[in-house]
Amino acid sequence: MMKVDEVANLLRHYRHDWMNQLQLVHGYASMDKMEKVKEKLQEIIDFSREESKLMNLKAPHFAVWMVQFNAEYNQLRMSFQIDTQADFSAFDQSLVQTCLAIIQHLEEFTNPLQLYECMIFIWGEEHPQLRMHIDGQVSNDEQFMSRIDKLQYVKNLNRHEEEQHTSYEIYLDMKER
């Protein structure tokens, strides 16, 4: 359970992010850039819908971990897309532990001058299935991938490279492997 100061810190970051979004909309409106206002408002609406789907998974520890992610990590940015209305309450802790383990391994191999973009796609009806897409080159591919592959729910792991761009796709199936 989160302590009061942790909740307050999360709310402070959350409020800060909302104020930034509102200030962007206000700025575009004051410059009469109504197309930009509409685009930004649609982004806010889309994000709010995804966040609502996240909360409806009935996995509160996982939802809190996801919501506070961008405030916790300086070099990592997380977004998500939910394509299920299932009740994942029975998987709450294993979702957090597995995703946290991946992020901890990623942090070990990050370049301190690079920003890593992470996207989590979640689907499944009887048990969660996830695809974590990570954009960014790690310092030791083989060791990073070996550690990730040993995690309990990892079903598949791929590395993609195009010119000077590297990404990783990690597929998780939260039923026992």
Secondary structure, 3 states (H helix, E strand, C coil): CCCHHHHHHHHHHHHHHHHHHHHHHHHHHHCCCHHHHHHHHHHHHHHHHHHHHHHCCCCHHHHHHHHHHHHHCCCEEEEEEECCCCCCHHHHHHHHHHHHHHHHHHHHCCCCCCCEEEEEEEECCCCCEEEEEEECCCCCHHHHHHHHHCCCCEEEEEEEEECCEEEEEEEEECCCC
